[in-house]
């Protein structure tokens, strides 16, 4: 989609909506994770529909089987050489999840959530 895609919906509007939703969720995680540590492992794939000027725009999460999406993650996580890897015959983010963009999954997005009191099976080293 170009800057103003079909129906006049700017791509940036959709991107910002997903970003804002995830940021709000991460703020909730910050407030709750000491008393509810498993909240950092909660996440969701997203499917979003927006009706604008009579045109339905649909956006969903991407997975790392697509090489361009794997390549997008590398500069975002330069200090993490294991950000993407091939495990159990599928590309995964940090060897765990197939989806590269989601709402939540704070322990995969921020290392400060990847520590105690989080259960050990989720802690990234």
C-alpha positions in Angstrom: 0.0 0.0 0.0 1.4 3.4 -0.8 1.2 6.5 1.4 -2.6 6.8 0.7 -3.8 3.3 -0.2 -7.1 2.3 -1.8 -10.0 4.3 -0.3 -7.7 7.0 1.0 -6.6 5.3 4.2 -3.0 6.3 4.9 -0.8 3.3 5.8 0.7 5.2 8.7 -2.7 5.5 10.4 -3.0 1.7 10.5 0.6 1.3 11.6 0.1 3.8 14.4 -3.1 2.1 15.6 -1.2 -1.2 16.0 1.7 0.5 17.7 -0.5 2.4 20.1 -2.4 -0.7 21.1 0.8 -2.6 21.8 2.3 0.3 23.7 -0.8 0.5 25.9 -0.6 -3.2 26.5 3.1 -3.0 27.5 2.2 -0.2 30.0 -0.3 -2.6 31.5 2.4 -5.3 31.7 4.7 -2.8 33.5 2.0 -2.1 36.1 1.1 -5.8 36.7 4.0 -8.0 36.1 5.4 -8.1 39.7 2.1 -9.5 40.9 1.1 -11.4 37.8 4.4 -12.3 36.0 2.8 -14.5 33.4 1.3 -11.4 31.9 4.6 -10.8 30.0 4.0 -14.0 28.0 0.5 -13.1 26.9 0.2 -12.1 23.3 -2.1 -12.2 20.3 -2.0 -12.2 16.6 -4.1 -9.5 15.2 -6.6 -9.1 12.4 -7.9 -5.6 12.0 -10.5 -4.2 9.7 -11.0 -0.5 9.1 -13.8 0.9 6.9 -12.8 4.2 5.3 -14.5 5.9 2.4 -16.4 2.7 1.5 -13.3 0.6 1.3 -12.5 -2.1 3.8 -8.8 -2.3 4.8 -7.6 -5.5 6.5 -4.3 -5.9 8.3 -2.9 -8.8 10.1 0.3 -10.0 11.7 3.3 -11.2 9.7 5.3 -14.3 10.2 9.1 -14.9 9.8 8.8 -17.5 7.1 8.9 -14.5 4.8 12.6 -13.5 4.4 11.8 -9.8 4.2 10.1 -9.9 7.6 13.1 -11.7 9.1 15.4 -9.1 7.7 13.2 -6.3 9.2 13.8 -7.7 12.7 17.6 -7.8 12.6 18.2 -4.1 12.7 15.6 -3.6 15.3 17.3 -6.1 17.6 21.0 -5.6 16.8 22.2 -6.8 20.2 20.3 -10.1 19.8 22.0 -12.5 17.4 19.3 -15.0 18.0 16.3 -12.8 17.1 15.4 -15.2 14.3 16.3 -18.8 13.9 15.2 -22.0 12.2 13.9 -24.4 14.7 11.6 -27.5 14.3 11.5 -26.9 10.5 10.1 -23.4 10.8 11.5 -19.9 11.2 10.8 -18.5 14.7 11.4 -15.3 16.7 14.0 -16.1 19.4 13.3 -19.8 18.7 9.8 -19.6 20.2 7.1 -18.0 18.1 6.3 -18.0 14.4 4.6 -14.6 14.3 6.9 -11.6 14.0 4.5 -8.9 14.9 1.9 -9.2 17.6 0.2 -7.4 20.4 1.9 -8.3 23.7 4.6 -11.0 24.2 6.5 -8.4 26.3 9.2 -10.8 27.3 10.2 -11.2 23.6 10.2 -7.4 23.0 12.0 -6.1 26.1 14.7 -7.9 27.9 13.8 -6.1 31.2 10.7 -8.4 31.2 12.7 -11.5 30.6 13.8 -12.1 34.2 12.4 -13.1 37.6 9.6 -13.2 38.6 8.8 -14.6 35.1 8.7 -18.4 35.1 12.1 -19.8 34.0 10.8 -21.4 30.8 10.2 -17.9 29.4 13.4 -16.2 30.4 15.6 -15.3 27.4 19.3 -15.3 27.8 
